[in-house]
Amino acid sequence: MLLIKCPWCGERDETEFSYGGEAAIKRPLKPKDLNDKDWADYLFMRKNTRGLFLEQWNHSVGCRQWFLVERNTVTYEIISTKRMNSDALNSEDSQ
Amino acid sequence: MKKYSAFSLFKNALTNNKNWQASWRDASPKSKYDAIIVGGGGHGLATAYYLAKNHGMKNIAVVEKGWIGGGNTARNTTIVRSNYLCKESSLLYEKSLKLWEGLSQDINFNVMFSQRGVYNLGHTLQDMRDIERRVSANQLNGIDAEVVNAQQIKEAIPLINTSATARYPILGASLQRRAGVARHDAIAWGYARAASELGVDIIQQCEVTGIRKNGSQVTGIETTRGYIESKKVGVVVAGHASVLADMAGIRLPLESHPLQAYVSEPLKPVLDTVIMSNAVHGYVSQSDKGELVIGAGIDSYIGYGQRGSFHTIEHCMQAIIALFPNFSRVRMLRQWGGIVDVSPDACPILSKTPVEGLYLNCGWGTGGFKATPGSGWTFAHTIANNQPHELNAPFSLDRFSTGALIDEHGAAAVAH
């Protein structure tokens, strides 16, 4: 079981959280300009990274906040957790 | 290759079993092949076998990062069935089930396919409505299926708890009598042996590190054992499909999760069929060695480590004990994880790709084992003819942009 540090509540067992998958997926700003392939890319295609991965978790039976977790998907080691805000998401964007 | 038979067993027993041949050639890579299959699991080996057998291709290699039968083929709970709701998937799995029925003879390897039936339990009124619907759909597609009530279940499986006061009472089930279990290792070894016999090079300890292209045409693969040239490359790597596709610049709609399975200490025969339940979320059968073979759901997070969380184990055990209170004192012997590649519609991708000569067989999620023969059969057709077989045409990568998804999620009698 993972021990996850909620940025609001501190370290708690994995069972208190629910998983939200890949983080920083941007909703298209001009949906009308998108073709079917672009929509498929936004809706379905995922990085599914092997290694360091930025993902979103929800403290669903705690404070119910969404937050970001950087985790190694091979060793499952959690590198860091941080509150979800535009700064955190934009820093991922620039990578 | 010497044929396996009762006579060969007897003859080798006389010489203390010292003269058995190796089952397949452990080949070294040549510089060029007509087709390369990446991934030496059941699906990859089946693909190579049917490429050689059905399509007359002889210059084929299967490259495997680890060893034959060390991945998901060896890590599943061995259930084989075809009672899916949607027509597209039920026909694909039924093709597979039909191949299973003659497989031991076809590849001269006892895959121990045992058609002991699979019960998919219903615990609520809605479960029972879904079961009625699925059974009717199966029958319309020519697949054997029937609805049984709680009393019939109790008569067939005396140990099961059909008490009306149970937390999740069993109201009935769907039953597919032709479904069952098979020996998981045997399917890898059997296909490897049969493919090797037809000239396929099986190359172990050979990890693919890159896919080379010329324009939009694949030209070969970079591996830890050097560059291998081929204009046809079939990628059949389950949990690592996204990693391999990324080497060719293709994004996939997959997420890889750990899926755990468990076996108990060996018991005397107590369960001669397969029980699955979505509502309490677990499935169980008994192996020929007497172990209870148990599985349940995936761990929620993306994971490439072949292990999962303890609370997932606990959840699974709760489910099994709810169905079989007698099993509460059975000790579990082993537990392990495999990496399953889950697609948004819980259906596989058996498809050509935007890269010419590159083919994908992935997205089987939690239920690929049963499909091994049919997957190989249709994927071999796709690679040999550069166009899909009619059975796998609906399972293209394009369906995610055309919208023609095959919505098996929650409909397939399966606990996802």
Interface residues (C-beta under 8 A of the other chain):
Chain A: M1 L2 D13 E14 T15 S18 Y19 G21 E22 D36 K37 W39 A40 D41 L43 F44 M45 R46 K47 N48 T49 R50 F53 E55 R71 T73 V74 T75 Y76
Chain B: H240 S242 V243 R251 L252 P253 L254 E255 S256 S300 Y301 I302 G303 Y304 G305 S309 F310 H311 D341 P344 F400 S401 T402 G403
